[in-house]
Amino acid sequence: MLAKPVYITVPTNIAYAKISSNPLQTPLDTSWPTNDPATEADAVTEIIYMIHKSSKPIVLADAGAIKFRVCHLLMTLIDSPAK
């Protein structure tokens, strides 16, 4: 199973280490993996249920919502009726 997003940090003790550039010769696969539709639907249903079950829900969305232009989808999710 693939997860998104991935945050990579460089430890300070190797930030200036000299390394080979050979791996840069291999092109990166930048295509987006697809989610299993049934699993995604179950996850969204559960999220909506938990939001509506809560007496004072809080949704924290980071800059990724803006970066990937999904703010409208986030608002639709939050405003969805409970099932």
Distance bins in CASP14 RR format, pairs under 12 A and 6 or more apart:
PFRMAT RR
TARGET T0000
AUTHOR 0000-0000-0000
RMODE 2
METHOD distances of the structure
MODEL  1
1 33 0 0 0 0 1 0 0 0 0 0 0
1 34 0 0 0 0 0 1 0 0 0 0 0
1 35 0 0 0 0 1 0 0 0 0 0 0
1 36 0 0 0 0 1 0 0 0 0 0 0
1 39 0 0 0 0 1 0 0 0 0 0 0
1 40 0 0 0 0 0 1 0 0 0 0 0
1 43 0 0 0 0 0 1 0 0 0 0 0
2 29 0 0 0 0 0 1 0 0 0 0 0
2 31 0 0 0 0 0 1 0 0 0 0 0
2 32 0 0 0 0 1 0 0 0 0 0 0
2 33 1 0 1 0 0 0 0 0 0 0 0
2 34 0 0 0 0 1 0 0 0 0 0 0
2 35 0 0 0 0 1 0 0 0 0 0 0
2 36 0 0 0 0 0 1 0 0 0 0 0
2 39 0 0 0 0 0 1 0 0 0 0 0
3 33 0 0 0 0 1 0 0 0 0 0 0
3 35 0 0 0 0 0 1 0 0 0 0 0
4 32 0 0 0 0 1 0 0 0 0 0 0
4 33 1 0 0 1 0 0 0 0 0 0 0
4 34 0 0 0 0 0 1 0 0 0 0 0
4 35 0 0 0 0 1 0 0 0 0 0 0
4 64 0 0 0 0 0 1 0 0 0 0 0
4 68 0 0 0 0 1 0 0 0 0 0 0
5 32 0 0 0 0 0 1 0 0 0 0 0
5 62 0 0 0 0 1 0 0 0 0 0 0
5 63 0 0 0 0 0 1 0 0 0 0 0
5 64 1 0 0 1 0 0 0 0 0 0 0
5 65 0 0 0 0 0 1 0 0 0 0 0
5 67 0 0 0 0 1 0 0 0 0 0 0
5 68 0 0 0 0 1 0 0 0 0 0 0
6 33 0 0 0 0 0 1 0 0 0 0 0
7 62 0 0 0 0 0 1 0 0 0 0 0
7 63 0 0 0 0 0 1 0 0 0 0 0
7 64 0 0 0 0 0 1 0 0 0 0 0
9 15 0 0 0 0 1 0 0 0 0 0 0
10 16 0 0 0 0 1 0 0 0 0 0 0
10 17 0 0 0 0 1 0 0 0 0 0 0
10 19 0 0 0 0 0 1 0 0 0 0 0
11 17 0 0 0 0 1 0 0 0 0 0 0
32 68 0 0 0 0 0 1 0 0 0 0 0
33 40 0 0 0 0 0 1 0 0 0 0 0
34 40 0 0 0 0 1 0 0 0 0 0 0
35 41 0 0 0 0 1 0 0 0 0 0 0
35 42 0 0 0 0 0 1 0 0 0 0 0
35 43 0 0 0 0 1 0 0 0 0 0 0
35 44 0 0 0 0 0 1 0 0 0 0 0
36 42 0 0 0 0 1 0 0 0 0 0 0
36 43 0 0 0 0 1 0 0 0 0 0 0
37 43 0 0 0 0 0 1 0 0 0 0 0
37 44 0 0 0 0 0 1 0 0 0 0 0
38 44 0 0 0 0 0 1 0 0 0 0 0
38 45 0 0 0 0 0 1 0 0 0 0 0
39 45 0 0 0 0 0 1 0 0 0 0 0
39 46 0 0 0 0 0 1 0 0 0 0 0
40 46 0 0 0 0 0 1 0 0 0 0 0
40 47 0 0 0 0 0 1 0 0 0 0 0
41 47 0 0 0 0 0 1 0 0 0 0 0
41 48 0 0 0 0 0 1 0 0 0 0 0
41 83 0 0 0 0 0 1 0 0 0 0 0
42 48 0 0 0 0 0 1 0 0 0 0 0
42 49 0 0 0 0 0 1 0 0 0 0 0
42 83 0 0 0 0 0 1 0 0 0 0 0
43 49 0 0 0 0 0 1 0 0 0 0 0
43 50 0 0 0 0 0 1 0 0 0 0 0
43 77 0 0 0 0 0 1 0 0 0 0 0
44 50 0 0 0 0 0 1 0 0 0 0 0
44 51 0 0 0 0 0 1 0 0 0 0 0
44 73 0 0 0 0 0 1 0 0 0 0 0
44 74 0 0 0 0 0 1 0 0 0 0 0
44 76 0 0 0 0 0 1 0 0 0 0 0
44 77 1 0 0 1 0 0 0 0 0 0 0
44 78 0 0 0 0 0 1 0 0 0 0 0
44 80 0 0 0 0 1 0 0 0 0 0 0
44 83 0 0 0 0 0 1 0 0 0 0 0
45 51 0 0 0 0 0 1 0 0 0 0 0
45 52 0 0 0 0 0 1 0 0 0 0 0
45 77 0 0 0 0 0 1 0 0 0 0 0
45 80 0 0 0 0 1 0 0 0 0 0 0
45 81 0 0 0 0 0 1 0 0 0 0 0
45 82 0 0 0 0 1 0 0 0 0 0 0
45 83 1 0 0 1 0 0 0 0 0 0 0
46 52 0 0 0 0 0 1 0 0 0 0 0
46 53 0 0 0 0 0 1 0 0 0 0 0
46 77 0 0 0 0 0 1 0 0 0 0 0
46 82 0 0 0 0 0 1 0 0 0 0 0
46 83 0 0 0 0 1 0 0 0 0 0 0
47 53 0 0 0 0 0 1 0 0 0 0 0
47 54 0 0 0 0 0 1 0 0 0 0 0
47 57 0 0 0 0 0 1 0 0 0 0 0
47 59 0 0 0 0 1 0 0 0 0 0 0
47 74 0 0 0 0 0 1 0 0 0 0 0
47 76 0 0 0 0 0 1 0 0 0 0 0
47 77 1 0 0 1 0 0 0 0 0 0 0
47 78 0 0 0 0 1 0 0 0 0 0 0
47 80 0 0 0 0 1 0 0 0 0 0 0
47 82 0 0 0 0 0 1 0 0 0 0 0
47 83 0 0 0 0 0 1 0 0 0 0 0
48 54 0 0 0 0 0 1 0 0 0 0 0
48 57 0 0 0 0 0 1 0 0 0 0 0
48 59 0 0 0 0 0 1 0 0 0 0 0
48 76 0 0 0 0 0 1 0 0 0 0 0
48 77 1 0 0 1 0 0 0 0 0 0 0
48 78 0 0 0 0 1 0 0 0 0 0 0
48 79 0 0 0 0 1 0 0 0 0 0 0
48 80 1 0 1 0 0 0 0 0 0 0 0
48 81 1 0 0 1 0 0 0 0 0 0 0
48 82 1 0 0 1 0 0 0 0 0 0 0
48 83 1 0 0 1 0 0 0 0 0 0 0
49 57 0 0 0 0 0 1 0 0 0 0 0
49 77 0 0 0 0 0 1 0 0 0 0 0
49 80 0 0 0 0 1 0 0 0 0 0 0
49 81 0 0 0 0 0 1 0 0 0 0 0
49 82 1 0 0 1 0 0 0 0 0 0 0
49 83 1 0 0 1 0 0 0 0 0 0 0
50 57 1 0 0 1 0 0 0 0 0 0 0
50 58 0 0 0 0 0 1 0 0 0 0 0
50 59 0 0 0 0 0 1 0 0 0 0 0
50 77 0 0 0 0 0 1 0 0 0 0 0
50 78 0 0 0 0 0 1 0 0 0 0 0
50 80 0 0 0 0 0 1 0 0 0 0 0
50 82 0 0 0 0 1 0 0 0 0 0 0
50 83 0 0 0 0 0 1 0 0 0 0 0
51 57 1 0 1 0 0 0 0 0 0 0 0
51 58 0 0 0 0 1 0 0 0 0 0 0
51 59 1 0 0 1 0 0 0 0 0 0 0
51 74 0 0 0 0 0 1 0 0 0 0 0
51 77 1 0 0 1 0 0 0 0 0 0 0
51 78 1 0 0 1 0 0 0 0 0 0 0
51 79 0 0 0 0 1 0 0 0 0 0 0
51 80 1 0 0 1 0 0 0 0 0 0 0
51 81 0 0 0 0 0 1 0 0 0 0 0
51 82 1 0 0 1 0 0 0 0 0 0 0
51 83 0 0 0 0 0 1 0 0 0 0 0
52 59 0 0 0 0 0 1 0 0 0 0 0
52 77 0 0 0 0 0 1 0 0 0 0 0
52 78 0 0 0 0 1 0 0 0 0 0 0
52 79 0 0 0 0 0 1 0 0 0 0 0
52 80 0 0 0 0 1 0 0 0 0 0 0
52 81 1 0 0 1 0 0 0 0 0 0 0
52 82 1 1 0 0 0 0 0 0 0 0 0
52 83 0 0 0 0 1 0 0 0 0 0 0
53 82 1 0 0 1 0 0 0 0 0 0 0
53 83 0 0 0 0 0 1 0 0 0 0 0
54 78 0 0 0 0 0 1 0 0 0 0 0
54 82 0 0 0 0 0 1 0 0 0 0 0
57 77 0 0 0 0 0 1 0 0 0 0 0
57 78 0 0 0 0 1 0 0 0 0 0 0
57 79 0 0 0 0 0 1 0 0 0 0 0
57 82 0 0 0 0 0 1 0 0 0 0 0
58 78 0 0 0 0 0 1 0 0 0 0 0
59 65 0 0 0 0 1 0 0 0 0 0 0
59 71 0 0 0 0 0 1 0 0 0 0 0
59 74 1 0 0 1 0 0 0 0 0 0 0
59 75 0 0 0 0 1 0 0 0 0 0 0
59 77 0 0 0 0 1 0 0 0 0 0 0
59 78 1 0 1 0 0 0 0 0 0 0 0
59 79 0 0 0 0 0 1 0 0 0 0 0
59 80 0 0 0 0 0 1 0 0 0 0 0
60 74 0 0 0 0 0 1 0 0 0 0 0
60 78 0 0 0 0 0 1 0 0 0 0 0
61 67 0 0 0 0 0 1 0 0 0 0 0
61 68 0 0 0 0 0 1 0 0 0 0 0
61 70 0 0 0 0 1 0 0 0 0 0 0
61 71 1 0 0 1 0 0 0 0 0 0 0
61 72 0 0 0 0 0 1 0 0 0 0 0
61 73 0 0 0 0 0 1 0 0 0 0 0
61 74 1 0 1 0 0 0 0 0 0 0 0
61 75 0 0 0 0 1 0 0 0 0 0 0
61 77 0 0 0 0 1 0 0 0 0 0 0
61 78 0 0 0 0 1 0 0 0 0 0 0
62 68 0 0 0 0 0 1 0 0 0 0 0
62 70 0 0 0 0 0 1 0 0 0 0 0
62 71 0 0 0 0 0 1 0 0 0 0 0
62 74 0 0 0 0 0 1 0 0 0 0 0
63 69 0 0 0 0 0 1 0 0 0 0 0
63 70 0 0 0 0 0 1 0 0 0 0 0
63 71 0 0 0 0 0 1 0 0 0 0 0
64 70 1 0 0 1 0 0 0 0 0 0 0
64 71 0 0 0 0 1 0 0 0 0 0 0
64 73 0 0 0 0 0 1 0 0 0 0 0
64 74 0 0 0 0 1 0 0 0 0 0 0
65 71 1 0 1 0 0 0 0 0 0 0 0
65 72 0 0 0 0 1 0 0 0 0 0 0
65 73 0 0 0 0 1 0 0 0 0 0 0
65 74 1 0 1 0 0 0 0 0 0 0 0
65 75 0 0 0 0 1 0 0 0 0 0 0
65 77 0 0 0 0 0 1 0 0 0 0 0
65 78 0 0 0 0 0 1 0 0 0 0 0
66 72 0 0 0 0 0 1 0 0 0 0 0
66 73 0 0 0 0 0 1 0 0 0 0 0
66 74 0 0 0 0 1 0 0 0 0 0 0
68 74 0 0 0 0 0 1 0 0 0 0 0
70 76 0 0 0 0 1 0 0 0 0 0 0
70 77 0 0 0 0 1 0 0 0 0 0 0
71 77 0 0 0 0 0 1 0 0 0 0 0
71 78 0 0 0 0 0 1 0 0 0 0 0
72 78 0 0 0 0 0 1 0 0 0 0 0
72 79 0 0 0 0 0 1 0 0 0 0 0
73 79 0 0 0 0 0 1 0 0 0 0 0
73 80 0 0 0 0 0 1 0 0 0 0 0
74 80 0 0 0 0 0 1 0 0 0 0 0
END
